[in-house]
Amino acid sequence: MFKTKYIVLVADGMADYPIPELELRTPLEAARTPNMDFIAKNGLLGQAKTIPDKMSPASDVANLSILGYDPKKYYSGRGPLEAANLGIELEDDDVVFRCNLITAGDDILLDYSSGHIKSKEADQLIKFIDQKLGSNKLRFFSGVSYRHLLLVKRGAELKLESLICQAPHDITGMSISKNLPRGDNADLIIKLMLDSRQILNNHEINQVRLDLKENPGNMIWLWGQGKKTNMPKFLDKFGLSGSVISAVDLIKGLGRILGLEVINVIGATGYYDTDYEAKAKAAIKSLGKHDFTFVHVESPDEAGHNGDLREKLTAIERFDQLVVGTILEYCKDKKDFRIMVLPDHATPLSLKTHTSEAIPFAMCGNGIIAKGFNNYSEKEAQKSELYFENGYELMDYFLNTPRL
């Protein structure tokens, strides 16, 4: 008896709204996606609400749902998930903040990513901040590109995990002073953010970036904070060993916490230039060892945040061709697989931020009966009767739908 292999392919932020320039089609409808269409035509199509009501439409919440974990029960903030991937050991009272390197104008947040600053430059800036602002209670850690961390030892004693903090990609072009953290002891975090601006403004790396007409990383933005989290391992919950393939610390950290093997792929950048095909090939290789693999591609989300229609269409088509297509080609003569494609949430170009409506998913493979859908898109998925109000229930359905 063969053992089924399970493949989940996530194109972050791929879902969108109808766009006038596309004759009121969404990017997913307008893009050429023969491989995702194949999955929809030869399997099931439906919708899942990955963002529970009253929760922020953030990638950490959404990907918890996709992996089969109830965010209302297990979510504790983005920071601890990313800390797990960096190997940062947390005590129960520690609080970890996501620390973006941003570009600040006079009182305007100009760029949430400092022009998608390279990791090598960002590492030097974060290390400089740690030298100037770090202490035995405050430690800054470098991540990837603009994504970094601040660890506050015993921060829970100050109720820092309860602060109201704005995600910088939600307030691009808006006032800095009106969107600073709020709550008990917020002044401690605000001071770090404002002090960082004085420290970073004249750093030589930022002077070079300005000379090259690139956005400088001239301020840190602290948000997404949380405490240590505990969740059951994926193997214990679903009886499957597995792997995670992503360029971002958030997804890799979540994988580590769940006991999944985190596979680092050379050329995976978390941006438009990521090596799509290398991710797919790494997933295929991992299936020789594991029962389950989870591949995450960030680029459609970045295009959404940037309001870049051309890049979003390109990212969707590359995901379809180089990730979905590569894996379908590997699976075409096999009967022992199931594959599911979906975004974690929508990132509409018109809003440049995440939204919380249900997302479309498609799945095909061993034991899944085709239902006659025409393509993979938001509109086509709305025709399906298959709907998961609790998005975390989708994973169990994908893994355990009865076989023929």
C-alpha positions as CSV (number, residue, x, y, z in Angstrom):
1,M,0.0,0.0,0.0
2,F,1.5,3.3,-1.1
3,K,1.7,6.2,1.3
4,T,0.3,9.5,0.0
5,K,2.5,12.6,-0.1
6,Y,1.0,16.0,0.6
7,I,2.1,19.3,-1.0
8,V,0.8,22.7,0.0
9,L,1.8,25.7,-2.2
10,V,1.1,29.1,-0.8
11,A,1.4,32.3,-2.9
12,D,1.3,35.0,-0.2
13,G,-1.2,37.7,-0.9
14,M,-2.1,36.4,-4.3
15,A,-5.9,37.1,-4.0
16,D,-7.1,40.5,-5.0
17,Y,-10.1,42.6,-6.1
18,P,-11.3,43.3,-9.7
19,I,-9.2,46.0,-11.3
20,P,-10.4,48.5,-13.9
21,E,-7.1,48.2,-15.9
22,L,-7.8,44.4,-16.2
23,E,-11.4,44.9,-17.4
24,L,-12.6,44.3,-13.9
25,R,-10.8,41.0,-13.6
26,T,-8.5,40.2,-10.6
27,P,-4.8,39.6,-11.2
28,L,-5.4,35.9,-10.6
29,E,-8.1,35.9,-13.3
30,A,-5.9,37.9,-15.7
31,A,-2.7,36.0,-15.2
32,R,-1.8,33.0,-17.3
33,T,-2.1,30.1,-14.8
34,P,-2.5,26.8,-16.6
35,N,-1.2,24.7,-13.8
36,M,-3.4,26.1,-11.0
37,D,-6.3,25.9,-13.5
38,F,-5.4,22.2,-14.1
39,I,-5.7,21.6,-10.3
40,A,-9.1,23.3,-10.2
41,K,-10.4,21.4,-13.2
42,N,-9.2,18.1,-12.0
43,G,-10.1,18.4,-8.3
44,L,-11.9,20.6,-5.8
45,L,-12.3,24.4,-5.5
46,G,-13.5,26.2,-2.5
47,Q,-13.0,29.0,0.0
48,A,-11.6,29.3,3.5
49,K,-11.6,32.1,6.0
50,T,-8.0,32.0,7.2
51,I,-8.4,35.2,9.3
52,P,-10.9,34.8,12.2
53,D,-13.3,37.6,13.0
54,K,-11.7,40.4,15.1
55,M,-8.1,39.2,14.3
56,S,-5.6,41.2,12.3
57,P,-5.3,40.0,8.6
58,A,-1.6,39.2,9.1
59,S,0.5,36.5,7.5
60,D,1.2,34.8,10.8
61,V,-2.5,34.4,11.6
62,A,-3.3,33.2,8.1
63,N,-0.5,30.7,7.9
64,L,-1.3,29.3,11.3
65,S,-4.8,28.6,9.9
66,I,-3.5,27.0,6.7
67,L,-1.2,24.7,8.7
68,G,-4.2,23.5,10.7
69,Y,-3.8,25.5,14.0
70,D,-6.6,27.7,15.4
71,P,-5.2,31.2,15.7
72,K,-7.6,32.1,18.4
73,K,-6.0,29.4,20.5
74,Y,-2.3,29.5,19.5
75,Y,-1.5,32.9,18.1
76,S,0.9,34.9,20.3
77,G,2.4,37.5,17.9
78,R,4.7,37.5,14.9
79,G,7.9,38.2,16.9
80,P,8.2,34.9,18.7
81,L,7.7,33.0,15.5
82,E,10.5,34.8,13.8
83,A,12.7,34.4,16.9
84,A,12.3,30.7,16.7
85,N,13.9,30.6,13.2
86,L,16.8,32.7,14.5
87,G,17.4,30.3,17.3
88,I,16.6,32.9,20.0
89,E,15.8,31.2,23.3
90,L,12.9,32.9,25.1
91,E,12.0,32.9,28.8
92,D,8.3,33.0,29.6
93,D,8.3,36.7,30.4
94,D,10.3,37.9,27.4
95,V,8.6,39.9,24.7
96,V,9.8,39.9,21.1
97,F,9.0,42.7,18.6
98,R,9.3,42.6,14.9
99,C,11.8,45.4,14.0
100,N,11.4,46.8,10.4
101,L,14.1,49.1,8.9
102,I,12.0,51.8,7.4
103,T,12.5,55.0,5.5
104,A,11.1,58.0,7.4
105,G,10.4,61.4,6.0
106,D,9.7,64.5,8.2
107,D,6.6,62.9,9.8
108,I,5.8,60.4,7.0
109,L,6.5,56.7,6.8
110,L,7.8,56.7,3.2
111,D,8.8,53.0,2.8
112,Y,8.1,50.0,5.1
113,S,11.1,48.1,3.7
114,S,13.8,50.8,3.1
115,G,13.7,50.0,-0.6
116,H,13.9,46.3,0.2
117,I,17.4,46.8,1.6
118,K,19.9,44.0,1.1
119,S,20.5,41.8,4.1
120,K,24.2,42.6,4.2
121,E,23.6,46.4,4.5
122,A,20.7,45.8,7.0
123,D,22.8,43.6,9.2
124,Q,25.4,46.4,9.6
125,L,22.6,48.9,10.5
126,I,21.0,46.6,13.0
127,K,24.3,45.7,14.7
128,F,25.0,49.4,14.9
129,I,21.6,50.0,16.6
130,D,22.3,47.2,19.0
131,Q,25.6,48.8,20.0
132,K,23.9,52.1,20.6
133,L,20.6,51.1,22.1
134,G,21.1,47.5,23.2
135,S,21.6,46.5,26.8
136,N,21.3,43.4,29.1
137,K,17.5,43.8,28.7
138,L,17.3,44.9,25.1
139,R,18.9,43.0,22.2
140,F,18.5,43.6,18.5
141,F,18.9,40.6,16.1
142,S,19.4,40.8,12.3
143,G,17.0,38.9,10.0
144,V,16.5,39.1,6.2
145,S,16.3,42.4,4.3
146,Y,14.2,44.8,6.3
147,R,12.9,42.2,8.7
148,H,14.6,42.1,12.1
149,L,13.8,41.6,15.8
150,L,14.0,43.3,19.2
151,L,14.1,41.1,22.3
152,V,13.0,42.7,25.6
153,K,13.9,40.6,28.6
154,R,11.1,40.4,31.1
155,G,9.1,42.7,28.9
156,A,5.8,41.0,30.0
157,E,6.3,42.6,33.4
158,L,5.8,46.0,31.6
159,K,2.8,44.6,29.7
160,L,4.6,45.3,26.4
161,E,2.9,42.4,24.7
162,S,-0.4,44.3,25.1
163,L,0.7,47.5,23.3
164,I,-1.3,48.6,20.2
165,C,1.3,48.7,17.4
166,Q,0.7,49.5,13.7
167,A,2.2,47.3,11.0
168,P,4.4,49.6,8.9
169,H,3.1,48.3,5.6
170,D,-0.4,49.4,6.6
171,I,0.6,53.0,7.2
172,T,2.9,53.8,4.3
173,G,2.5,57.4,3.3
174,M,0.9,58.2,6.6
175,S,1.9,60.2,9.7
176,I,4.6,58.6,12.0
177,S,3.6,60.6,15.1
178,K,-0.1,59.6,14.8
179,N,0.7,55.9,14.5
180,L,3.3,55.3,17.2
181,P,2.6,52.5,19.8
182,R,-0.1,53.0,22.4
183,G,-0.7,51.5,25.8
184,D,1.1,51.0,29.1
185,N,4.8,51.8,28.9
186,A,4.5,52.6,25.2
187,D,6.9,55.5,25.8
188,L,9.8,53.0,26.3
189,I,9.2,51.6,22.8
190,I,8.6,55.0,21.2
191,K,11.8,56.3,22.6
192,L,13.8,53.5,21.0
193,M,12.1,54.2,17.6
194,L,12.8,57.9,17.7
195,D,16.3,57.5,19.0
196,S,17.1,55.1,16.2
197,R,16.3,57.8,13.7
198,Q,19.0,60.1,15.1
199,I,21.5,57.2,15.2
200,L,20.8,55.9,11.7
201,N,20.3,59.1,9.7
202,N,24.0,59.8,9.2
203,H,25.2,56.2,9.0
204,E,27.5,55.8,6.0
205,I,25.4,53.0,4.5
206,N,22.4,55.4,4.4
207,Q,24.5,58.2,2.9
208,V,25.6,55.8,0.1
209,R,22.0,54.7,-0.4
210,L,20.9,58.4,-0.7
211,D,23.7,59.0,-3.2
212,L,22.4,56.1,-5.3
213,K,18.8,57.5,-4.9
214,E,17.8,54.4,-2.9
215,N,15.6,54.7,0.2
216,P,17.7,54.7,3.4
217,G,17.1,52.6,6.4
218,N,16.9,55.6,8.7
219,M,14.6,54.4,11.4
220,I,13.3,51.2,13.1
221,W,9.7,50.4,13.5
222,L,8.6,48.1,16.3
223,W,5.4,46.0,16.0
224,G,4.1,42.5,15.9
225,Q,5.2,41.7,19.5
226,G,4.4,38.6,21.5
227,K,5.6,36.1,24.1
228,K,6.8,32.6,23.9
229,T,4.3,30.2,22.3
230,N,3.7,26.5,22.6
231,M,1.9,24.4,20.0
232,P,1.6,20.7,19.4
233,K,4.0,19.3,16.8
234,F,2.7,18.7,13.3
235,L,3.7,15.1,13.5
236,D,1.7,14.7,16.8
237,K,-1.3,16.5,15.4
238,F,-1.5,15.0,11.9
239,G,0.8,11.9,12.0
240,L,3.0,13.2,9.2
241,S,6.6,14.3,9.1
242,G,7.2,17.4,6.9
243,S,9.2,20.3,5.7
244,V,8.8,24.1,5.2
245,I,10.4,26.0,2.4
246,S,10.3,29.8,2.6
247,A,12.6,32.8,2.5
248,V,11.0,34.6,5.4
249,D,11.8,34.1,9.1
250,L,8.1,34.2,10.0
251,I,7.2,31.0,8.1
252,K,10.5,29.3,8.8
253,G,10.1,30.0,12.5
254,L,6.5,28.7,12.5
255,G,7.9,25.5,10.9
256,R,10.5,25.1,13.5
257,I,8.0,25.5,16.3
258,L,5.8,22.8,14.7
259,G,8.8,20.4,14.3
260,L,8.9,20.6,10.5
261,E,12.3,20.5,8.8
262,V,13.2,24.0,7.6
263,I,14.9,23.8,4.2
264,N,16.9,26.9,3.3
265,V,17.1,27.4,-0.5
266,I,19.9,29.3,-2.2
267,G,18.4,32.1,-4.2
268,A,15.2,32.3,-2.1
269,T,15.0,36.1,-1.3
270,G,11.4,36.8,-0.3
271,Y,11.1,39.3,-3.1
272,Y,10.5,39.5,-6.9
273,D,13.9,38.0,-7.7
274,T,13.4,34.8,-5.6
275,D,14.4,31.5,-7.2
276,Y,10.9,29.9,-7.7
277,E,12.1,26.7,-9.4
278,A,14.8,26.1,-6.7
279,K,12.0,26.1,-4.1
280,A,10.0,23.6,-6.1
281,K,12.9,21.3,-6.6
282,A,13.8,21.5,-2.9
283,A,10.2,20.5,-2.1
284,I,10.4,17.5,-4.5
285,K,13.6,16.4,-2.9
286,S,12.2,16.6,0.6
287,L,9.3,14.3,-0.3
288,G,11.8,11.5,-0.5
289,K,12.2,11.9,3.2
290,H,8.9,13.4,4.4
291,D,5.2,12.9,4.0
292,F,4.3,16.6,3.7
293,T,5.9,19.8,2.4
294,F,4.8,23.4,2.7
295,V,6.1,25.9,0.1
296,H,5.7,29.6,0.7
297,V,6.4,32.3,-1.9
298,E,6.3,35.9,-0.7
299,S,6.5,37.9,-4.0
300,P,2.8,38.4,-4.8
301,D,2.3,39.9,-1.4
302,E,5.3,42.3,-1.9
303,A,3.8,43.4,-5.2
304,G,0.5,44.0,-3.5
305,H,2.1,46.2,-0.8
306,N,3.9,48.1,-3.5
307,G,0.7,48.6,-5.6
308,D,2.6,47.2,-8.6
309,L,0.1,45.5,-11.0
310,R,2.8,44.3,-13.5
311,E,4.9,42.7,-10.8
312,K,1.9,41.0,-9.2
313,L,0.9,39.5,-12.5
314,T,4.5,38.4,-13.1
315,A,4.8,36.9,-9.6
316,I,1.5,34.9,-10.0
317,E,2.6,33.6,-13.4
318,R,6.1,32.6,-12.2
319,F,4.6,30.9,-9.2
320,D,2.2,29.0,-11.5
321,Q,4.9,28.0,-14.0
322,L,8.0,27.4,-11.9
323,V,6.5,26.2,-8.6
324,V,3.2,24.6,-9.4
325,G,4.2,23.5,-12.8
326,T,7.4,21.9,-11.7
327,I,5.7,20.0,-9.0
328,L,2.8,18.9,-11.2
329,E,5.3,17.6,-13.7
330,Y,7.0,15.5,-11.0
331,C,3.6,14.2,-9.8
332,K,2.0,13.5,-13.3
333,D,2.8,9.7,-13.4
334,K,2.2,9.2,-9.7
335,K,-0.9,8.2,-7.8
336,D,0.5,8.8,-4.3
337,F,0.1,12.5,-4.0
338,R,-2.2,15.4,-3.1
339,I,-1.5,19.0,-3.9
340,M,-3.2,22.2,-2.7
341,V,-2.7,25.8,-3.9
342,L,-3.9,28.9,-2.2
343,P,-2.9,32.4,-0.9
344,D,-2.8,33.0,2.8
345,H,-4.8,36.2,2.5
346,A,-5.6,38.8,-0.1
347,T,-3.3,41.8,-0.6
348,P,-5.3,44.1,-2.9
349,L,-3.3,46.4,-5.1
350,S,-5.9,49.2,-4.5
351,L,-5.3,49.0,-0.7
352,K,-1.6,48.0,-0.5
353,T,-2.4,45.9,2.6
354,H,-3.9,42.6,3.8
355,T,-7.6,42.0,4.0
356,S,-9.6,39.3,5.8
357,E,-12.1,37.9,3.4
358,A,-12.1,34.2,2.5
359,I,-9.4,33.0,0.1
360,P,-9.8,30.6,-2.8
361,F,-8.1,27.2,-2.6
362,A,-7.8,24.3,-5.1
363,M,-6.7,20.7,-4.5
364,C,-6.4,17.6,-6.6
365,G,-4.7,14.2,-6.3
366,N,-5.3,10.8,-4.8
367,G,-9.0,10.2,-4.1
368,I,-10.2,13.7,-4.9
369,I,-13.0,13.7,-7.3
370,A,-13.2,16.5,-10.0
371,K,-16.3,18.7,-9.6
372,G,-16.2,20.4,-13.0
373,F,-14.7,23.8,-12.2
374,N,-13.3,25.8,-15.1
375,N,-10.3,27.6,-13.6
376,Y,-8.7,28.7,-10.4
377,S,-9.8,32.2,-9.4
378,E,-11.7,34.1,-6.7
379,K,-14.9,34.3,-8.8
380,E,-14.9,30.6,-9.7
381,A,-14.3,29.6,-6.1
382,Q,-17.4,31.5,-5.0
383,K,-19.4,29.0,-7.1
384,S,-18.3,26.2,-4.8
385,E,-20.3,24.9,-1.9
386,L,-17.1,24.0,-0.1
387,Y,-16.5,26.7,2.4
388,F,-14.5,26.7,5.7
389,E,-15.6,29.4,8.1
390,N,-12.8,28.1,10.4
391,G,-9.8,28.1,8.1
392,Y,-7.8,25.9,10.3
393,E,-10.2,23.0,9.5
394,L,-9.0,23.1,5.8
395,M,-5.8,21.2,6.5
396,D,-7.6,18.3,8.1
397,Y,-9.9,18.1,5.2
398,F,-7.0,18.2,2.7
399,L,-5.2,15.4,4.5
400,N,-8.2,13.2,5.4
401,T,-10.8,13.6,2.6
402,P,-11.9,10.0,2.1
403,R,-10.2,8.1,-0.8
404,L,-12.0,6.3,-3.5
